[in-house]
Amino acid sequence: TLLAEFPPIEQALEGAGFCGSTSAVGIWKTRRRTSASLDIDVQVDLLVPTTVSPGTGRRAARLPGHGVNAARKVDGLEGVLVDVAEHDIASLEPAEDSRVVRAKVAGPGALLVAKMFKIHERRGSTRANDKDALDVLRILQGISTEELALRLGSILGDSLSARTGARALELFAELFGSRGGRGAVMAARAAQPVMDADQVRLTCEALAGDLLDVIKP
């Protein structure tokens, strides 16, 4: 499904009470009250895979018909162009909000690819988050090796996402392919004290090795 040029996406967001960030491209925020009468900030990031972004600058996606800073282009999201499925999205408080939206959601292969880029690009910065590596471990544990390999294979086989997928696999082998890899170490830190750090690193190495063995000829 392609985003139409009209109405401008910023118009729709502002109409729903969101305000664009003045310091970051593609970030929209609003404030909402929960059923527990707590006022919380709600943030939406509008991201576009770099491969299909018409923008030539460093950050802004520059979607035709929409505001220059409405959406941000990001490396590593190309997998969602291939590994995607529709799901029913319901409220976290169904007793208060019964709405259900049918929306396209990234599959586990696309999520794995995106996480590799995110972890790599944020290395050594204050934005690095060990939880991203733990999310990778959860994907490896929650989705069968065969299913993940199939989804990654579809990403590697599509012209829009092949280069991104190949780079993600290189990063995956580097970050999680050994117990001393930075991703495995990050996952171990994030899992403490609930899980044994050595066991987490070994699990990352074993599951990553299994997946790489299936994917690589």
C-alpha positions as CSV (number, residue, x, y, z in Angstrom):
1,T,0.0,0.0,0.0
2,L,1.4,3.4,-1.0
3,L,1.0,6.5,1.0
4,A,-1.0,9.0,-1.0
5,E,0.2,12.6,-1.4
6,F,-3.0,13.9,0.1
7,P,-3.9,14.6,2.8
8,P,-0.5,15.6,4.2
9,I,0.5,13.2,7.0
10,E,1.4,16.0,9.3
11,Q,-2.1,17.4,8.9
12,A,-3.6,14.1,10.1
13,L,-1.2,13.9,13.0
14,E,-1.7,17.4,14.2
15,G,-5.5,16.9,13.9
16,A,-5.1,13.9,16.3
17,G,-3.2,16.1,18.8
18,F,0.4,15.2,17.9
19,C,3.2,17.8,17.6
20,G,6.3,17.3,15.5
21,S,9.6,17.3,17.3
22,T,11.7,20.5,16.8
23,S,14.9,18.6,17.3
24,A,14.5,15.3,15.4
25,V,13.0,14.4,12.0
26,G,10.0,12.1,11.9
27,I,9.2,12.1,15.6
28,W,5.7,13.1,16.7
29,K,4.5,13.4,20.3
30,T,1.3,13.9,22.3
31,R,0.1,13.6,25.8
32,R,-2.7,11.2,26.9
33,R,-4.4,10.3,30.1
34,T,-4.7,6.6,30.9
35,S,-7.6,4.9,32.6
36,A,-5.6,5.2,35.8
37,S,-5.7,9.0,35.4
38,L,-2.0,9.1,34.6
39,D,-0.8,11.6,32.0
40,I,1.8,10.0,29.8
41,D,3.8,11.0,26.7
42,V,3.0,9.0,23.6
43,Q,5.6,9.1,20.8
44,V,5.3,7.9,17.2
45,D,8.3,7.6,14.9
46,L,7.6,7.8,11.2
47,L,10.3,5.9,9.5
48,V,11.0,5.1,5.8
49,P,13.5,2.5,4.5
50,T,16.4,4.4,2.9
51,T,16.2,2.3,-0.3
52,V,12.7,3.6,-1.1
53,S,13.1,7.1,0.3
54,P,13.0,9.9,-2.3
55,G,14.9,12.1,0.0
56,T,18.5,12.9,-0.9
57,G,19.5,14.4,2.4
58,R,20.9,12.7,5.5
59,R,17.7,12.3,7.6
60,A,14.5,13.6,6.0
61,A,12.6,11.1,3.9
62,R,10.9,14.0,1.9
63,L,7.8,12.1,0.9
64,P,6.0,13.8,-2.0
65,G,3.0,15.9,-0.8
66,H,4.1,15.8,2.9
67,G,6.1,18.0,5.1
68,V,9.9,17.9,4.7
69,N,10.4,16.7,8.3
70,A,7.3,14.5,8.6
71,A,9.2,11.2,8.2
72,R,12.8,10.1,8.7
73,K,14.7,7.7,6.5
74,V,16.5,4.9,8.2
75,D,19.0,2.2,7.1
76,G,18.0,-1.4,7.9
77,L,14.2,-1.2,7.5
78,E,14.1,-2.6,4.0
79,G,13.2,-6.1,5.3
80,V,9.7,-4.9,6.2
81,L,9.0,-4.4,2.5
82,V,9.1,-8.2,2.1
83,D,8.6,-9.8,5.5
84,V,5.3,-8.3,6.6
85,A,1.8,-9.6,7.5
86,E,-1.5,-8.1,8.6
87,H,-2.5,-8.4,12.3
88,D,-5.3,-7.1,14.4
89,I,-4.0,-4.4,16.8
90,A,-6.1,-3.9,19.9
91,S,-5.9,-1.5,22.8
92,L,-3.8,-2.4,25.9
93,E,-6.8,-1.4,27.9
94,P,-9.7,-3.1,26.0
95,A,-12.2,-2.4,28.8
96,E,-11.6,1.3,28.1
97,D,-11.0,1.2,24.3
98,S,-12.6,-1.6,22.3
99,R,-11.2,-0.4,18.9
100,V,-9.3,-2.9,16.8
101,V,-7.2,-1.9,13.8
102,R,-6.1,-4.2,11.0
103,A,-2.5,-3.2,10.2
104,K,0.6,-4.5,8.5
105,V,3.3,-5.5,11.0
106,A,7.0,-6.4,10.4
107,G,7.8,-10.1,10.6
108,P,10.6,-11.6,12.7
109,G,13.0,-11.7,9.8
110,A,12.5,-7.9,9.2
111,L,12.8,-7.2,12.9
112,L,16.1,-9.2,13.1
113,V,17.5,-7.3,10.2
114,A,16.5,-3.9,11.7
115,K,18.0,-4.8,15.1
116,M,21.4,-5.6,13.6
117,F,21.6,-2.1,12.0
118,K,20.3,-0.4,15.2
119,I,22.8,-2.2,17.5
120,H,25.7,-1.5,15.1
121,E,24.9,2.1,14.5
122,R,24.5,2.9,18.2
123,R,27.6,1.2,19.4
124,G,29.7,3.3,21.8
125,S,27.0,6.0,22.1
126,T,24.6,7.0,24.8
127,R,21.8,5.6,22.6
128,A,23.1,2.1,22.8
129,N,20.6,-0.2,24.7
130,D,21.4,-3.7,25.8
131,K,17.6,-4.5,25.5
132,D,18.0,-4.5,21.7
133,A,20.3,-7.4,21.9
134,L,18.0,-9.2,24.3
135,D,15.2,-8.7,21.8
136,V,17.3,-10.5,19.3
137,L,17.7,-13.4,21.6
138,R,14.0,-13.6,22.1
139,I,13.4,-13.7,18.4
140,L,16.0,-16.5,18.1
141,Q,14.3,-18.4,20.9
142,G,10.7,-17.7,19.9
143,I,10.9,-18.4,16.2
144,S,12.1,-21.7,14.8
145,T,15.4,-21.6,12.9
146,E,13.7,-22.9,9.7
147,E,11.1,-20.2,9.8
148,L,13.6,-17.4,10.4
149,A,15.8,-18.8,7.6
150,L,12.8,-18.8,5.3
151,R,11.9,-15.2,6.1
152,L,15.5,-14.0,5.8
153,G,15.8,-15.9,2.5
154,S,12.9,-13.9,1.1
155,I,14.6,-10.6,2.2
156,L,17.8,-11.7,0.5
157,G,15.9,-12.6,-2.6
158,D,14.2,-9.3,-3.2
159,S,16.0,-6.5,-5.0
160,L,14.7,-3.8,-2.6
161,S,16.1,-5.6,0.5
162,A,18.9,-7.9,-0.7
163,R,21.8,-5.6,0.1
164,T,20.4,-4.7,3.5
165,G,19.7,-8.4,4.3
166,A,23.2,-9.4,3.3
167,R,24.8,-6.7,5.5
168,A,22.5,-7.7,8.4
169,L,23.8,-11.2,8.2
170,E,27.4,-10.0,8.3
171,L,26.5,-8.0,11.4
172,F,24.6,-10.9,12.9
173,A,27.6,-13.2,12.6
174,E,29.9,-10.5,14.1
175,L,27.6,-9.6,17.0
176,F,26.0,-12.9,18.0
177,G,28.0,-15.6,16.2
178,S,30.3,-16.1,19.2
179,R,29.9,-16.0,22.9
180,G,32.3,-13.0,23.0
181,G,30.4,-11.1,20.4
182,R,29.2,-7.6,21.4
183,G,25.6,-8.6,20.8
184,A,25.8,-11.7,23.0
185,V,27.5,-9.7,25.7
186,M,24.8,-7.0,25.6
187,A,22.1,-9.6,25.8
188,A,23.8,-11.2,28.8
189,R,23.9,-7.9,30.6
190,A,20.3,-7.1,29.8
191,A,19.1,-10.6,31.1
192,Q,20.8,-10.2,34.5
193,P,20.0,-11.1,37.3
194,V,17.2,-13.2,36.0
195,M,19.4,-15.4,33.7
196,D,23.0,-16.6,34.0
197,A,25.2,-14.4,31.9
198,D,27.4,-17.3,30.6
199,Q,24.4,-19.3,29.6
200,V,22.9,-16.3,27.7
201,R,26.1,-15.9,25.8
202,L,26.3,-19.6,25.0
203,T,22.7,-19.6,23.9
204,C,23.3,-16.6,21.5
205,E,26.3,-18.4,20.0
206,A,24.4,-21.7,19.5
207,L,21.2,-20.2,18.1
208,A,23.1,-17.8,15.8
209,G,25.3,-20.6,14.6
210,D,22.3,-22.7,13.7
211,L,20.6,-20.0,11.8
212,L,23.8,-19.0,9.9
213,D,24.4,-22.7,9.0
214,V,20.9,-23.0,7.5
215,I,21.1,-19.7,5.5
216,K,24.6,-19.9,4.2
217,P,25.3,-22.4,1.4
